[in-house]
Amino acid sequence: MSAVVAEQGSTTPSTPEAVAGLRPGAFGNATALSCRECGHQVALGPFYACPECFGPLEVAYDFPAVTREQIAAGPANIWRYKALLPVPTDIEQSPNTEPGFTRLLKADNLARELGLTNLWVKDDSTNPTNSFKDRVVACALSAARELHAKVFACPSTGNLANAVAAAGARAGIKTVVFIPADLEKPKQVNSAVYTDSLVAVNGNYDDVNRLASEIAGEEEGWAFVNVNVRPFYAEGSKTLGYEIAEQLGWRLPDQVVIPVASGSQLTKVDKAFQELITLGLVEDKPYRIFGAQATGCSPVSAAFKDGHQVVRPVRPNTIAKSLAIGNPADGVYVLDICRRTGGAVEDVTDDEVREGILLLARTEGIFTETAGGTTTGVLKKLVETGQLDPTLDTVIINTGMGLKTLDAVADSVGPAATIDPSYAAFTATGLA
Amino acid sequence: MSAVVAEQGSTTPSTPEAVAGLRPGAFGNATALSCRECGHQVALGPFYACPECFGPLEVAYDFPAVTREQIAAGPANIWRYKALLPVPTDIEQSPNTEPGFTRLLKADNLARELGLTNLWVKDDSTNPTNSFKDRVVACALSAARELHAKVFACPSTGNLANAVAAAGARAGIKTVVFIPADLEKPKQVNSAVYTDSLVAVNGNYDDVNRLASEIAGEEEGWAFVNVNVRPFYAEGSKTLGYEIAEQLGWRLPDQVVIPVASGSQLTKVDKAFQELITLGLVEDKPYRIFGAQATGCSPVSAAFKDGHQVVRPVRPNTIAKSLAIGNPADGVYVLDICRRTGGAVEDVTDDEVREGILLLARTEGIFTETAGGTTTGVLKKLVETGQLDPTLDTVIINTGMGLKTLDAVADSVGPAATIDPSYAAFTATGLA
């Protein structure tokens, strides 16, 4: 469980051996971890870097036939897609937070405001801990269990910490969450309520992250969700793509706008769409994927606009903290996908992020966090700049919830009037 | 739309006439408003008090045959039960927040902690604005629309304000929300983000409520969700009962613990169970309903313990603000139901409320607000005092979300350690 790079001994097996002690079907229809760069395959295990080229490992599958009816007969959460995830077939029996199958809202008011014909919001703010992180953490938890991890852990400053602490509590597994010591008190409470093992680290998020990688390498039996079980974790984001397609009536949208932090979510939605086409669950058709960043941390957007194949790291400076990854691990894959599909990567200023939050709340009654404000702001900009076709069916993903980033809009909104408790005082406001 | 008491002209019609201008089927299978005290019936309209005896009006129905399959074929929200609600058959077509069908989590860790055999948590914190209020507001919105209301409104200090402001924004109807002027800034923001028409009132919640009733009586076309369309609004809570039964595999639980503010939710869960039995959707069997209050506002619990038939109003003094109704409208019906079914009403102190919040978070990964802390605390007390049978299948309802009442536990939890970013510093904590 300490391994973070697959062992050198496992050189290019055509059929990788399973890690010792795994029960049959521990990872469902997953067959191996495959290097995204060189294609080298290693056994399913706590590995995230290729032993040949150090490229990122990704879960590979051998899918059986899967029907719409099988999926529809499943539960109203991500496990309806368990055949397409690296989880055992009895995954519903293991205590987990049961995330997913969140609302896909037809957003006619917002569409009208921006001049779009058909727009939907995939709203992940209603997940158990109010962000899409519950999806990926549920898959990481399953991997941690199947790999006999003793500790479930992560470095995080917000949504991920909440999701890991909650999932760990429910699963009854020892959970340790590492946060920067200067994190705002409300965010600390929102994780500490679930666990006695919150560790505050003197330093910034990068320091916390480095410490987590060090512990993952040194300690036996620790599953860091976004480090040594990252390939399993990341697969959870595919469920966003599956749900969008199923909730549209088993068809792909024409355009999707997705926020970009590490870039993983965007690549996994694309992977999900490709899998659904391959499995014959949706018609094969073109779709465009767009990435959304905040200007204060927009390395992928900058690379897209400059026509670069690589992403130059930046030092983040934006209110969109949950997107503030200056050196995004999947940045180059985001560039590939947005270019291949005819999409784009765009960014908006912090003021536009705030406007985006209010726009989504006022038109559709969805209170999003700064990441969702970024995505809404980028949607607006993409339409205004002609990069997105307003006549095509479009979906945007809201990944989190406004109560977690109240400060972003606290000074922008308030009561229209303050009155004495009388009907006369009320009619004087002009609101009657 | 200004009427708050049904007109005297409509004396005891055996088949009440519909209000003029209603489209056929505007209220689905609902047939009339029926007085809970004297049985007098009036037409479906913006009425909440009986013209004969001033008793509360409640929606009456003539249900067709409804099958489990019809329900299962519906959407993953409350509209799967539309045949059992006072809403039109095309309700899904009207923009609304699409609440409901929230998680029913098997709570084995909490059960073990308290010595119960089988326990579930119905978790309404994952609704669109993170409380059960989205259910009732969705039904009120439908009524407001069908009754051609021009304004959608409520007095509230918290969850209801959020739900009304969000639903009104999404529906594109003018929305006015009245709050006490001294409400905490974060709670104001959480409503103001959705609407330009938040009105702060100098006074306490009772003052705000009185003003709302006055406006409802004076202004044409205002639908106050919890005043003049209250009978429709309240029906939304039935969906909690339907979902519990369906998610248990179409059977009723043996015992349910429900928080009591006005008492409406508890009475509607009972009504839902009775309807499911009458419709043959579940087996007829005994069940016990328990009410949960905070000691600082426990008029119904006090009446239950004293053997009284009436509820003596109190002045609330508890951290469980969302339960702090000193003169609960449905208090006597709660007494009736808890006595008839063999349940009880119990209360816990504010310290026990805080303990309840942490207990639910640590065992099941659910971060509840003070109302849920009350329910969890009461569950514990009911077991300890032998009032609830730990061997029977038990469900508790979590009505809201901890991020809204962070202060309740902010001083009780925090990091286990604060360290420098080194592996050596970490191992010294003893957490490795």
Interface residues (C-beta under 8 A of the other chain):
Chain A: A76 N77 P95 T97 E98 F101 R103 L105 K106 D108 N109 D123 T126 N127 P128 T129 N130 A165 A166 A167 G168 A169 R170 A171 G172 V176 I179 A181 K185 P186 Q188 V189 N190 A192 V193 Y194 T195 D196 S197 L198 V199 A200 V201 N202 G203 D207 V208 R210 L211 E214 I215 E218 E219 I357 L358 A361 R362 T363 E364 G365 I366 F367 M401 G402 L403 K404 L406 V409 A410 V413 G414 P415 A416 A417 T418 I419 D420 P421 S422 Y423 F426 T429 L431 A432
Chain B: A76 N77 P95 T97 E98 F101 R103 L105 K106 D108 N109 D123 T126 N127 P128 T129 N130 A165 A166 A167 G168 A169 R170 A171 G172 V176 I179 A181 K185 P186 Q188 V189 N190 A192 V193 Y194 T195 D196 S197 L198 V199 A200 V201 N202 G203 D207 V208 R210 L211 E214 I215 E218 E219 I357 L358 A361 R362 T363 E364 G365 I366 F367 M401 G402 L403 K404 L406 V409 A410 V413 G414 P415 A416 A417 T418 I419 D420 P421 S422 Y423 F426 T429 L431 A432
